């Protein structure tokens, strides 16, 4: 196993790592930005942080919310550029959403939208347009025990709709709940070369280690072709520009040059008739600034790297096989933004899809990703989640209440690592978690 | 944590929460006390300003609306902004104004941009807004407006100073000046749903007063258990850290980034802080005046009296350690104020000069070589320089704050 490398501390590379450990830890500009780039970052931050408003409004740059939407701003879900969470009992989802599709594929091989509600459930509507309805989560606890006899309990949610404004959904609709992911470090992941990502792929498990690693191949609206997917819980987005434009339309209801049409189905007549905030609502200039902002949010530096317990946890992480998918480091390729180029980074992800077993499956395919495959999420910065977002709800639907539970949910290709964790002593489990908290 | 770490803008390595500093800041507690004294006086004037605004708006909602009454209410709104803007340096360290656990009052007071057509009619949509929708909202009361704003991120912004601004001025489609809502909007029989508009103005001005009273109470002296009591008692480096973080974020993230650089980039005429009244320049002037108050430790109240002790100020704290740096911050703050106050004399400012101010939306139009944009750029440079100096102040005081900490709002 590789010895501790001093560069591990600088998780986002020498130009893309922040030392801030406060609640602003995820919202820092990369230190390597130029003066002008800092200005662009500030403008992007403004459009990320502020609410979009109902059109027509005097603030023409900022209107076009809805007609249907999940949230009024990026930051309402990615609070302080961090991670979302499931709603408290009785609340409607805010930093979490439900993807919808029906069996079949769209013209590009992606999920086929539910005919009346589209590809995503949007609880809210602007005045005069009914929101799509309301959801309810029922949490179910399942007890378990570690090898040393210590008990734990895992919870998962069953989803129901308490109201549906546009009639019943198609009977075979598939649902996938997703919390908002954190936004920092994404520009670095975007410029990891495709060859470096594919080097870890082993779709047929040729080396018989029980771990496949498949690349998602998704429709790229910019190139008009199928390309490698990198972003999203199922790696269904090829670029931050497409990811951002998709979220602006799906979550907030802002059309753009990437998605020129409003997000209304044929039965949503009020939605289709509502005034728009321009054609498109989001100008290319603002879209580009938003993308730049997302690309240049710095990654938090590691803390306590020399702590003996942390170093012990680092060894256990690798010995248990966690690092087989949570691949510790890459070197980025070229970029027009100097802070992103040729950086030695420590994201702890291979950006590939892995079958995580039945218990985690959403049974909703997304391009090449099956209903039980998920992209390895990056782990960098995860130790500051409680500081920034005041919670530690993990996994795609926020079911895990902390790092231990997230590990215990690993199945399928992650099962061996999960079992190794379950077999550890309490001290070793603590050390492994301490290591994760140092990221 | 002790490895060499050489990066631009990174000024200190230790963890903020437990900064192991050689400087114990033994002279800081009086500075915290004086800061609280100054800020409380500013909130006191702010609360009085909001109360006066409600008083001056009363003829509009009590059924005696005239053009003179509308003008009077507008003047009271502008006056109420003067002390409020001077408190904004206290917005960014999870205090009484912005702590989610205390209701995030700031989001009810000063949220922007505004969902104006959720409140009232707008051009192209005569029937829009709560005011014109008696079916959905049979009564307009505090709970209706609070509920709309209750869950940030889900609903619409319909409360606070900018909501009242919209009720007084209306939309601004006038390139040479502010919006021009007619007083007849408040005359039953003339303006559609005038009675409901009156109620909305009544309720929203009362909410403004109530919300400010809550913040005011948290900063009131000699009140055991309120925020001020704990603020002046925290470890000096935590308290001074809050002061600097608030000042730095107002300077860089909010004023330079959000409020000036952003519209400077988009050139959207109404992408400005007080777009209905064109009060934006006055807003910014008083934001900078607030920074000066916080640094120099004194405040000139609305009635002309001066509160605060400059010998127990952040400036005096810095002066004791690095007099050159202290002098630089003082000069930079004054320079920023001077450069904003110079905006009305810019040759590209149109003939319409409002309240002695060149409207911000006129300054940002044109090319970077135009005098207006150059004048705005000068202020941006001033603010960046202040932020850099404040990070140096943090270092001089042994605090772990970096320029980049000031970027987010």
Interface residues (C-beta under 8 A of the other chain):
Chain A: X6 X9 X14 X15 X17 X18 X19 X20 X21 X22 X23 X24 X27 X28 X29 X31 X32 X38 X39 X40 X41 X42 X43 X45 X46 X47 X49 X50 X51 X53 X54 X55 X56 X57 X58 X59 X60 X61 X62 X63 X65 X71 X72 X73 X75 X76 X77 X80 X92 X94 X95 X124 X127 X275 X285 X286 X289 X298 X303 X304
Chain B: X1 X3 X5 X7 X8 X9 X10 X13 X15 X16 X17 X94 X111 X112 X113 X114 X115 X116 X117 X118 X122 X123 X124 X125 X128 X129 X133 X136 X151 X152 X153 X154 X155 X156 X157 X171 X172 X173 X179 X252 X253 X256 X257 X258 X261 X262 X265 X266 X268 X269 X270 X271 X275 X276 X400 X402 X404 X405 X407 X408 X409
